[in-house]
Amino acid sequence: MTENESKSPPQNLKITTKDTIAALSPEDMQRVFDYISADDYVALEKLIISGRAFLLPKGLEIYVLADESKTNSAIKLRIKGSTAEVWGSVTAVT
């Protein structure tokens, strides 16, 4: 393995600019967008209660790993200090 192969891809450290909802998969993040767009907060609450979506507070340090889609503005991220990768909204980070 060469030196370049042993390095992981660069990760972009950002900070959440507002309280926002994140999800465990890009499909669940799309559901979050859909439920908010439809003003269906009962469905959104059920997704949160199920554990498939959760709150990311303002001021949280996160690493942006990848953009899922330019159309729905979902980004793959990892909370600093965590090994779990989740999905959030590009509009909630700086």
N, C-alpha and C positions, 0 to 999 in steps of 0.2 A: 504494500500500500504506500503510495506516495504521500508527501506532506499535504498536498491539496485534496487528496481523496479522504484523508482522515478528518478533515475539518467539516463541521456541519454548515449548512447554508447560513448566511448572515441573518440575524434576527434584529428587527427594528423595534427598539424600546420606545413605547408611547405611554401616555397617561390618559385615562378616561376623563372626559370633560364634563360629563353629566352622568347621573344614575341611568343605567340602561339595562336591558334584558339580554342575556346571552343564552345559548342553547348548546346541547351536546353534539348535534349533527347539523350539517347544512340544510337538511330537510326540515328539521325542527325550527331552525332559524327562519326559514321561509314561512313556516306556519306562524311564527311570531309576527312577521311582517304582515301576513295575510289577516290575522286576527285583529291587529291594531288598525289596519286599513279599513276593515269592515266594522270597526267599533265593537267587536265581539269580545268584551273583556271577561265574560264568563268562560269562554273557551280558553282564553289566555291564562286565566287563573287555574283552570284544570291542567294546562300544560305545565305550569309552575309547580302545582301540587304534586304532579307525577314525578317531578325531579328532572324532567327533560329540558326545562328552561329555569333560569334563576337570575337574580339581580347582581349586576356588577356595579359597585358604588363609584361615584365621582372621586377622582384622585388616585385611582388604583393603577399601579404600574403593570403594563402588559407588553408582551412581545407580539408584534404582528408577524405571522408566519406566511400567510398567503391570502390573496383575494379569491373568493369563490366565484363571484360573478359581478360584472359591472352593472348589470341590470337591477339586481336586488341589494347591492351594497353590503353583502355579507363578507366578513373577513375571518380567517382562521387565526386564533390567537392563543397565547399561553400566559397565564397570570404569573408574574415574577415570583419565583420560589416554588412554583407548582410544576408537576410533570404532565398534568392533564392538558390536552388541547381541546379548545371549545370554539364556538362561532359567535360573533357579535356583529354589531352594526358599525360600519366605517364612519358614520356621522358622530359617533360617541368617543372618538379618540383624536388626540392631537399628534 
